[in-house]
């Protein structure tokens, strides 16, 4: 955030009406100021380089370079927090996930003037601006297509790097491929991180994968379809109550409900006392920690804001699971992984590009030694 106090916002939209509506809305807040506007993706990049805004509000459909390509360039040339605001949200199923891959922190439907007048849409947008203005910025490096880092040499260097130091004492174990279970929790920046992890799993993995991702209501079905279309070796779907986890299948916690493993069966619960998030990563992790197969579990807590998942990861580690926290350098938001690291919940901290491979090795029953 600006050291001068006010949150500095750049608005990029080819519609003069939309720019005016958003500018008027933002200007009404005493702690937010519009430092520049742009009418195209190219102009948005130039504005980000010149003004260094705290937050960019950007449309997707613009002449020349669209908002997705502009987001990629901004995150390489002048990184800042980007919220894509588009009328396409809800009409293109994979838009939100392509936007997050490009480097945007959030995607929301462009509010109409009438919607902004009723207060709810206005409050939501201002809350997002204030929340994301406090998120540390992570530069996105150029990627080959949409996988891997900037160069093969960089990828090889990360894979060949010495194993990070564990959060606790040395550990040496192997996960049984028969009945192995993978648990993943993520929040801000999670969808592309989850895809990266799952892409590294073996095409004949016998593990079932349970995932809790904090997601705006109405988007989780789209995330499941997006992952399923990209992961040919895994079947991805939103979990249903009463299902028995099967190897090679990925189960996502549903909208606004908790996913638990109880007696080897998936259970969906809407209300649990004392739980702040819904779905909650802690709820999933703690339920698995109480299961007989906890010692066959590999769990990873990925990028995200807050502390959800840290307590559950600690419970899993205590139950004999191998636990991993994403490292700070590769996290879009190092909130949840940091919380896990601070309480010793992770057996090891790993960069995103090594987490999937580490999980694959445990599932394949390959012994892995963690440095102390």
Secondary structure, DSSP 4 states (H G I P E B T S, - for coil): --TTSSEEEEEE-S-HHHHHHHHHHHHTSTTEEEEEEESSHHHHHHHHHHH--SEEEE-S--SSS-HHHHHHHHHHHS--EEEEEETTTTTSTTHHHHHHHHT-SEEEEPPPHHHHHTSHHHHHHHHHHHHHTTSPP-PPPP-BTTBS-S-HHHHHHHHHSPPPPPSSS-EEE---STT-EEEEEE-TTHHHHHHHHHHTS-TT---EEEEEE---TT-HHHHHHHHHHH-TTSEEEE--TTPPP-TTEEEEPPTTSEEEEETTEEEEES--TT--SSS-HHHHHHHHHTSGGGGGEEEEE-SBSSSTTHHHHHHHHHTT-EEEEE-TTT-SSBSHHHHHHHTT--SEEE-HHHHHHHHHHHHTT--EEE--
